[in-house]
Amino acid sequence: MNDLTFSYLDNMDPANDALDAFVRAHPGGNAYQLAAWRRAVAGAYGYAGKVLVARQGGELAGMLPLCAVARPLSRPRWISLPFCDLGGPLAVSSEVADELMARARHDAGPQGATGLELRCSAPGTEEDAALEGRKVRMLLGLPESAAALMQSYPPKLRSQVRKAEKNGLTSEVVTGLDAVGAFYDVYSRNMRRLGSPPHSRAWFDAIHRHYSTAGDMFLVVVRNEGKAVGAGWVLRCGDKAVIPWASTLAEYNSLAPNMLLYWAIQAYLCEIGVRQFDFGRSTFGEGTYKFKKQWGAQPVALDWKEWDAQGVAAIAAPAAKGGASSLRPLIESAWQKLPLGVANSLGGRLRRYITL
């Protein structure tokens, strides 16, 4: 495609507004590809971001968002995008998308990167046999009203939502900065229980700052007698939305806060005109997959690939295939024993190097 031209824009270039409009209007666009994500990555963790832009006949034809992520004493690696499931190119055609990927592979090494990682989604659903052991995103089409959504659920699911309400739990949709504290308390406690380093509070402050400006985020907080026992964070992009983080306090799980949390999120999305909800990443067939499947969500395989600095040796990235390190149980056990303040402080320092 000889008429294509390429250029790079940094995070603060005014032209990012046009790119965001392109992402929102594109059928494959998602909230992570908005400039807000790159700005949050740069602000909270210090990783520079930019966008490779393709133009055809002077018109915007595609974009590929990139962040340069580096471990201590090493050169950066280009990732599209870190700390989330989806990045990759967005274009008016598959040919332009291929050209964007080829250009990024060509430029990575000469611009000082050790390689390129693209986090894409497969074109569509696949047979269950082909998904065994793979990481998938779970997508649900939403109707035009919360009432229609509730009616679409099987009786058992409806009763579980009502159980949470009968147990005295309440839910609230919030967008203000005050809610970030309630969310972070639930999130960080749950991460320690799982034995996993949490993101820093600064990360969530940055996400709130950059996404709330355009009204592209909200939180749902579930409470028991005024205490936050569950919380979820939702990012919006046009008529699509995704939930990157959701947590409940284990000691209240018998009250079913997770059922009320996900119902409240989906109900609100229906009412504000969102028509596709992404439940996020799961391993096909495992517990979180089954939880999301019960709501009617369908799996779509994640397609993550890596290239070296010469732009060759494309392989499936391990995070898209599933699997875990043999050391993971030991690390989790040790993390669970840390005081909460220590876990949060240390986790924020470690998490910048864990790009999943």
JOKA-V877085 format. One record per run of one state. SS is the DSSP state (@ for helix, = for strand, . for the rest). FROM is the first residue (numbers start at 1). LEN is the number of residues. If there is no record, write none. Layout:
((SS & FROM & LEN) (SS & FROM & LEN))
//
This chain:
((. & 1 & 3) (= & 4 & 7) (. & 11 & 5) (@ & 16 & 10) (. & 26 & 5) (@ & 31 & 3) (. & 34 & 1) (@ & 35 & 11) (. & 46 & 3) (= & 49 & 8) (. & 57 & 2) (= & 59 & 11) (. & 70 & 7) (= & 77 & 4) (. & 81 & 8) (= & 89 & 3) (. & 92 & 2) (@ & 94 & 17) (. & 111 & 4) (= & 115 & 7) (. & 122 & 6) (@ & 128 & 4) (. & 132 & 3) (= & 135 & 7) (. & 142 & 4) (@ & 146 & 7) (. & 153 & 2) (@ & 155 & 12) (. & 167 & 2) (= & 169 & 6) (. & 175 & 3) (@ & 178 & 17) (. & 195 & 6) (@ & 201 & 12) (. & 213 & 4) (= & 217 & 8) (. & 225 & 2) (= & 227 & 11) (. & 238 & 2) (= & 240 & 9) (. & 249 & 1) (@ & 250 & 6) (. & 256 & 1) (@ & 257 & 15) (. & 272 & 4) (= & 276 & 8) (. & 284 & 3) (@ & 287 & 7) (. & 294 & 4) (= & 298 & 11) (. & 309 & 6) (= & 315 & 2) (. & 317 & 1) (@ & 318 & 4) (. & 322 & 6) (@ & 328 & 9) (. & 337 & 3) (@ & 340 & 12) (. & 352 & 5))
//
